[in-house]
């Protein structure tokens, strides 16, 4: 008789949640020989074995980023209907990350021993160990290669382990648990068994067995993998500016593009310089983000009514003070390597490889620039410390120093020209002036920053052209491209400015009069 036939024969009955005490008492009093089927995750093991396995992967930051990408892309949605969907999520995650990080299988063996010592359900193990005549089976939607190393270290006998296969996990996880069990145990035995699980996903199994127990163990915890792993910019996105697309709008659109236009534009090989400057921007923001975190901690400690994000307390302990430096150093090394390589015009060089370029005196320059750049990052960090611990009025004069490091610190590794400097100065003022308005009690949201950027950049370039007696600056392609960029950014503000402009003494329009009356 198949499981489906059993399901038809035995009506699906409602069952209530049992307490842990009821389960333990039942097992202690169950002296006759019985088949006991145990769920594993958050039942026999008080953790989720799949998440624990993924959490052991090294390097953690890279694994965490891959998990975030997988959850964003959701590749399991594109599998065939019979094996796809959320049920296959864990299989995809385990499969791909094990292939990318195969050494984790070895790391897992060590961690599995620790889990068996610290996270096993000793209350349940003690209850099933009282009577030695029971046949104990672990049936799980977890993966055999993850579960078995833990069970090996238990102080009790498990007669059978029924789990999901590594390569065929998508098939196994889309079966009902009773169908998985039926591949090893007869349907009659299943019907007479004791089943203990915490999951409503096992409802169909609970409905057909003689002794069903649905129980939530108080000590059980579901801890998502890598929830404490440091990932660059997570604090910006999740805490400091949640939902404001900080990476896209501030780091990429504002900071990176301005540096590309100011520095990469004049490089002999922009194709190498642009990815190089991109890596340096990411390195800079790794350190700048530490300042954001410190700013919130200082506010929490010293301010009576600190303005903190709703997610601050959830993530504040996740921010690490040293891992950002590791990321920054690695990103900086490769960024400066690319910038150094970009100084050679590869289109004119006769088959000169990067390895040959570096042997021609560039190694010394590479490490000199790396040392100078790390000095800029250190000064940025120290300036942010001063900013965070000084009073609000003094911060007005510390803030522009931070902006100097943000925009002009890159000059220690890459040269610019007068047009590029004009753009960077405009960027600095656009950051500083609205901040000063805010600190002096004004509303910086009413300040038209994009129009201000356009005016500052245009006037600076005009002054440079007049002062140097070189009007050709104003028809230079770099000037034109930057002007178009800042103009397009200011377009909506310009239109609003023009629509609101009026001559003093001119009669107000009916619309304006009505608006004034409402005010």
ABEGO torsion letter per residue (X at the ends): XBAAAAAAABBBBBBBBBBAAAAAAAAAABABBBBBBBBABGBABABBAAAAAAAABOBAAAAAAAAAAAAAAGAAAABBAAABEAAAAAAAAAAAAAAABAAAAAAAAAAAAAAAAAABBAAAAAAAAABAABBBBBBBABBAAAAAAAAAABABBBABBBBBBAAAAAAAAABBAAAAAAAABBAAAAAABBBBBABAAAAAAAAABABBBBBBBAABBBBBBGAABBBBGAAAAAAABBGAGAAAAAAAAAAAAAAAAAAAAABABAAAAAAAAAAAAAAAAAAAAAAAAAAAAAAAAABABBBBBAAAAAAAAABBAAAAAAAAAAAAAAAAAAAAAAABBAAABBGBBAAAAAAAGAAAAAAAAAAAAAAAAAAAAAAAAAAAABBAAAAAAAAAAAAAAAAAAAAAABBBBAAAAAAAAAAAAAAAAAAAAAAAGBBAAABBAAAAAAAAAAAAAAAAAAAAGBAAAAABAAAAAAAAAAAAAAAAAAAAAAAABBBBGBBBBAAAAAAAAAX
